[in-house]
Amino acid sequence: MTLRRLLAGVAGGTAATAAANRLVRADEQPPDPLPGTRTTTRWRGFDVSYTTAGDPDDPDLVLLHGVHAAASSRAFAGVVDTLAEDYHVLAPDLPGFGHTDRPSIAYTSALYEAFVASFIGDVAGDDPAVVASSLTGAWAAMAAADTSVSALALVCPIADTGQRRPAVRRLLRTPVVGTAVFNGLVSRRGLRWFTNRHAFYQSANVPAGLLDYQHRTSHQPNARLAPASFAGGMLDPAVDLVDAVQSVPAPVTLVWGREARITPLADGRALADAADVRLTVLDDAGAVPHVEHPASFCDALGAALPQLEHH
């Protein structure tokens, strides 16, 4: 399910391709991604959707999902109830994803850096704990260097996804052909291929309903725009991840799936050694251990988050 193969397949003419795009477009938003209360906040013209769970009097814990073609806060569905026993959980859908607005703008790393810092500093309460996955982990580390947090847990973080590919971004943003290519990437077959090949270690660990949810959320209007910037390398922050992690004054813990492929464990060990932070490794897990093994992930966070550690 490579981009080259998809391009070769989009050859039925503009009118036919546009008609096919309309057939697969989702007319309704998917259901709420997480247990709890979903609300919105206004940020730079976006209606940002986020879910809260747990007692508001407990310390705040911000959960920040990673970035891929069908990303959303639904990634934390398996851990919210457990974490909400000790924390007041806040889990947003990033701009351009999930239930949050997806306007036709230029999605950049600077946009997400500003959003993550604003959500942690303005929406969450004083000194929240933060959990962030993959590329969002780099933005969270940058934010935590300047915004007071009690603890930071990064799940297979990455700051450099490869060289920039502006032609890919331009292609995916085109209304007809770009939509058709993206629809191929987020077809049920495409989502299953990515999940089994890159995200999970074992396909048997994919939660029931996850692929259906991803298929629905990735077929919303303008769903391709933020992923287009991601695929083009335009969301990579201009920061060294070691420097970013070292700059965080709060305790930092890395959580890694032993079998992660996109961000292999060797990268996690190197980052932990260079930044002198704790590394926790979960067996039989890929790049999304919080999705693949939610109970083990919550246990791993017990040593990373103060409220869980002393529960």
Salt bridges, closest charged atoms under 4 A:
GLU28 OE1 - ARG216 NH2 3.54
ASP32 OD1 - ARG38 NE 2.71
ASP47 OD1 - ARG42 NH1 2.84
ASP60 OD1 - HIS88 ND1 2.73
ASP86 OD1 - HIS311 ND1 2.58
ASP212 OD1 - ARG188 NH1 2.71
ASP283 OD1 - ARG258 NE 2.47
